[in-house]
Amino acid sequence: MHTHMKYLAVATLFLSASSALCAADLTKAYDMPDASKMIENDLFPAAKEYTMPKSCNLDDAKAIARGEYIFHNLNGKKAKKPAPEGLVKFIETKDKDGKVKKKAKQYGNCVACHNIEGAKGAGNIGPSLEGYKANFIDTKARDAQFVYQKIADPRVDNPKTHMTVNLTTGLFNEQEICDLTAYVVSDKKKK
Ligand code: HEC
């Protein structure tokens, strides 16, 4: 009985030693990705300068309507009114098994930080954009290019900005930045 236990102990020792060896061998078979590369990918992309595209039609009523919708809403699930022409509330994405899934489209929720005409409960982290055309565009203090750059990547003229980066991060595309620009610089009294 006593010797039997001794054998068992030796056998267990041998087994654990060999499994440790196996584990050591297995690591060679593992994929060892370069962690620094992965971290690099997760980092915020560097600030980028943009030129407002010629395709930006600032006088287009439909573009202004889309900009207004993006400005005042958080996402397609929360947005109450129907989406204007050229915008969707939900995007279809495919999961790993190829199943089509509906995902709420993300909007700007710019009212979280900016007041503007018709805003319901706006934040004041950013300056009020009310009367923007009369105060900033007509006086030539700002132009559409400035507004486009600010919305696309505000870090270019303020590296310490608290504003969201919208184009460099891929949150929005060029068209959507155009729509937002058109809305901000539009004459809202006409409505
Ligand atoms: C988290 C807060 C925050 C959000 C969200 C935000 N902004 Fe701003 N915004 C700011 C701040 C702060 C400034 C002041 C200038 C700066 O820091 O760049 C600013 C500046 C601006 C200006 C420039 C005003 C001027 O003439 O000086 C515009 C235009 C603007 N924001 C548009 C938008 C739009 C459009 C959105 C939504 C896509 C938005 N902002 C979302 C914080 C915000």
Boltz pocket constraint, residues with backbone or C-beta under 6 A from the ligand:
constraints:
  - pocket:
      binder: B
      contacts: [[A, 70], [A, 71], [A, 108], [A, 109], [A, 110], [A, 111], [A, 112], [A, 113], [A, 114], [A, 125], [A, 126], [A, 127], [A, 129], [A, 136], [A, 142], [A, 147], [A, 150], [A, 151], [A, 154], [A, 158], [A, 160], [A, 161], [A, 162], [A, 163], [A, 164], [A, 166], [A, 180], [A, 184]]
      max_distance: 6.0
